[in-house]
Amino acid sequence: MTHSGKTKKALLKRIKITASGKILKRHPGQNHFNAKDSGNRGRAKHGDIVAPKELLDKSKALIFN
């Protein structure tokens, strides 16, 4: 049996993998200084977004090594 490597836990804290294999991440700029944002901007930051293709390739290499 071969060793498949360790999963990068720091990455798994920041992303979510759906059942179909999509990778979701948080909106950028969500940690602090949110009081100055308008209501529409604040609500637009809620929820997760599908990660861009560049992040997909890198994250899959770190997770499924």
Residue frames as a rotation matrix with the C-alpha (Angstrom) as fourth column:
MET 1
0.588 0.809 0.000 0.00
0.809 -0.588 0.000 0.00
0.000 0.000 -1.000 0.00
THR 2
-0.367 -0.747 0.554 1.41
0.741 -0.595 -0.312 3.39
0.562 0.296 0.772 -0.98
HIS 3
-0.278 0.193 -0.941 1.33
0.736 -0.586 -0.338 6.56
-0.617 -0.787 0.021 1.05
SER 4
0.252 0.482 0.839 -0.77
0.926 -0.373 -0.063 9.28
0.283 0.793 -0.540 -0.58
GLY 5
-0.667 -0.552 0.501 0.70
0.380 -0.830 -0.410 12.18
0.641 -0.083 0.763 1.41
LYS 6
-0.546 0.432 -0.718 -0.78
0.720 -0.196 -0.666 14.49
-0.429 -0.880 -0.204 4.00
THR 7
0.284 0.723 0.630 -3.67
0.847 -0.497 0.189 16.87
0.449 0.480 -0.754 3.42
LYS 8
-0.777 -0.532 0.337 -2.82
0.361 -0.815 -0.453 20.55
0.516 -0.230 0.825 3.91
LYS 9
-0.182 0.759 -0.625 -5.05
0.983 0.127 -0.132 21.38
-0.021 -0.638 -0.769 6.89
ALA 10
-0.594 -0.070 -0.801 -4.52
0.243 -0.965 -0.095 25.14
-0.767 -0.251 0.591 6.58
LEU 11
-0.936 0.265 -0.232 -6.19
-0.310 -0.310 0.899 25.03
0.167 0.913 0.372 3.17
LEU 12
-0.539 0.768 -0.345 -9.10
0.577 0.635 0.514 22.88
0.614 0.078 -0.786 4.32
LYS 13
-0.406 0.378 -0.832 -9.99
0.750 -0.383 -0.539 25.48
-0.522 -0.843 -0.128 6.95
ARG 14
-0.587 0.045 -0.808 -10.50
-0.210 -0.973 0.098 28.09
-0.782 0.227 0.581 4.22
ILE 15
-0.663 0.363 -0.654 -12.36
-0.698 0.015 0.716 26.14
0.270 0.932 0.244 1.53
LYS 16
-0.088 0.691 0.718 -15.34
-0.498 0.594 -0.632 23.82
-0.863 -0.413 0.292 1.27
ILE 17
-0.926 -0.213 -0.313 -15.57
-0.378 0.474 0.796 20.93
-0.021 0.855 -0.519 -1.17
THR 18
0.006 1.000 0.016 -19.07
-0.960 0.011 -0.280 20.12
-0.280 -0.014 0.960 -2.42
ALA 19
0.231 0.171 0.958 -20.35
-0.143 0.980 -0.140 16.65
-0.962 -0.105 0.251 -3.22
SER 20
0.950 0.159 0.269 -19.93
0.234 0.209 -0.950 17.30
-0.207 0.965 0.161 -6.94
GLY 21
0.228 -0.966 0.126 -16.30
0.967 0.240 0.090 18.38
-0.117 0.101 0.988 -6.45
LYS 22
0.448 -0.064 0.892 -16.64
0.302 -0.928 -0.218 22.16
0.842 0.367 -0.396 -6.66
ILE 23
-0.371 -0.607 -0.703 -14.45
0.916 -0.112 -0.386 24.21
0.155 -0.787 0.597 -4.34
LEU 24
0.618 0.637 0.461 -16.12
0.470 -0.769 0.433 27.11
0.630 -0.051 -0.775 -2.51
LYS 25
-0.521 -0.772 -0.364 -14.33
0.805 -0.302 -0.510 29.95
0.284 -0.559 0.779 -0.75
ARG 26
0.174 0.545 -0.820 -15.25
0.768 -0.596 -0.234 33.09
-0.616 -0.590 -0.522 1.16
HIS 27
0.801 0.098 0.590 -15.63
0.454 -0.742 -0.494 36.48
0.389 0.664 -0.639 -0.44
PRO 28
-0.305 -0.950 -0.070 -12.46
0.817 -0.224 -0.531 38.58
0.489 -0.220 0.844 -0.11
GLY 29
-0.750 -0.104 0.653 -12.42
-0.096 -0.960 -0.264 41.49
0.654 -0.261 0.710 2.32
GLN 30
0.252 0.946 -0.202 -14.80
0.010 0.206 0.979 39.94
0.968 -0.249 0.042 4.84
ASN 31
-0.131 -0.381 -0.915 -12.71
0.806 0.497 -0.322 39.98
0.577 -0.780 0.242 8.03
HIS 32
-0.159 0.052 -0.986 -12.72
0.788 -0.595 -0.159 43.58
-0.595 -0.802 0.053 9.25
PHE 33
-0.836 -0.053 -0.546 -13.63
-0.127 -0.949 0.287 47.15
-0.534 0.310 0.787 8.25
ASN 34
-0.698 0.638 0.326 -17.11
0.685 0.460 0.565 46.01
0.210 0.617 -0.758 7.28
ALA 35
-0.080 0.709 -0.700 -18.98
0.724 -0.442 -0.530 48.84
-0.685 -0.549 -0.478 9.03
LYS 36
-0.409 -0.135 -0.902 -18.08
-0.280 -0.923 0.265 51.32
-0.868 0.361 0.340 6.31
ASP 37
-0.975 0.096 0.200 -19.52
0.222 0.428 0.876 49.13
-0.002 0.899 -0.439 3.56
SER 38
-0.473 0.880 -0.045 -22.98
-0.860 -0.450 0.240 49.88
0.191 0.152 0.970 2.24
GLY 39
0.045 0.592 0.805 -25.78
-0.665 0.619 -0.418 47.46
-0.745 -0.517 0.422 2.99
ASN 40
0.892 0.297 -0.342 -25.71
-0.450 0.502 -0.739 46.03
-0.048 0.812 0.581 -0.51
ARG 41
0.116 -0.939 -0.323 -21.95
-0.675 0.164 -0.720 45.52
0.729 0.301 -0.615 -0.36
GLY 42
-0.496 -0.290 0.819 -22.17
-0.852 0.344 -0.394 43.86
-0.167 -0.893 -0.417 3.05
ARG 43
0.407 0.732 0.546 -24.89
-0.519 0.677 -0.521 41.49
-0.751 -0.072 0.656 1.93
ALA 44
0.762 -0.174 -0.624 -22.95
-0.564 0.294 -0.772 40.68
0.318 0.940 0.126 -1.23
LYS 45
-0.308 -0.949 0.068 -20.10
-0.833 0.234 -0.501 39.38
0.460 -0.211 -0.863 0.93
HIS 46
0.016 0.372 0.928 -22.36
-0.796 0.566 -0.213 36.81
-0.605 -0.735 0.306 2.63
GLY 47
0.888 0.362 0.283 -22.18
-0.182 0.843 -0.505 33.21
-0.422 0.397 0.815 1.54
ASP 48
-0.065 -0.928 0.366 -19.53
0.123 0.356 0.926 31.40
-0.990 0.105 0.091 -0.42
ILE 49
0.553 0.142 -0.821 -18.41
-0.757 -0.327 -0.566 31.77
-0.349 0.934 -0.074 -4.03
VAL 50
0.918 -0.276 0.284 -16.99
0.362 0.876 -0.319 29.21
-0.161 0.395 0.904 -6.42
ALA 51
0.262 -0.917 -0.300 -13.21
0.068 -0.293 0.954 29.43
-0.963 -0.271 -0.015 -6.43
PRO 52
0.556 -0.116 -0.823 -11.47
-0.788 -0.388 -0.478 30.58
-0.264 0.914 -0.307 -9.62
LYS 53
0.943 -0.116 -0.312 -9.77
-0.071 0.845 -0.530 28.03
0.325 0.522 0.788 -11.85
GLU 54
0.049 -0.993 0.109 -6.26
-0.401 -0.120 -0.908 29.02
0.915 0.001 -0.404 -10.72
LEU 55
-0.263 -0.094 0.960 -7.15
-0.965 0.025 -0.261 28.22
0.000 -0.995 -0.097 -7.12
LEU 56
0.776 0.617 0.131 -8.82
-0.612 0.787 -0.081 24.94
-0.154 -0.017 0.988 -8.11
ASP 57
0.642 -0.581 -0.500 -5.69
-0.061 0.612 -0.788 23.49
0.764 0.536 0.358 -9.63
LYS 58
-0.361 -0.847 0.389 -3.46
-0.477 -0.191 -0.858 24.54
0.801 -0.496 -0.335 -6.74
SER 59
-0.115 0.367 0.923 -5.85
-0.988 0.055 -0.145 23.43
-0.104 -0.929 0.356 -4.03
LYS 60
0.889 0.437 -0.138 -6.52
-0.453 0.883 -0.123 20.03
0.068 0.171 0.983 -5.57
ALA 61
0.247 -0.882 -0.402 -2.77
-0.086 0.393 -0.915 19.47
0.965 0.260 0.022 -5.70
LEU 62
-0.578 -0.478 0.662 -2.52
-0.652 -0.219 -0.726 20.22
0.492 -0.851 -0.185 -1.97
ILE 63
0.127 0.726 0.676 -5.54
-0.954 0.275 -0.117 18.16
-0.271 -0.630 0.728 -0.97
PHE 64
0.912 0.354 0.209 -5.33
-0.273 0.901 -0.338 15.08
-0.308 0.251 0.918 -3.19
ASN 65
0.198 -0.916 -0.348 -1.56
-0.956 -0.102 -0.275 14.56
0.216 0.387 -0.896 -3.26
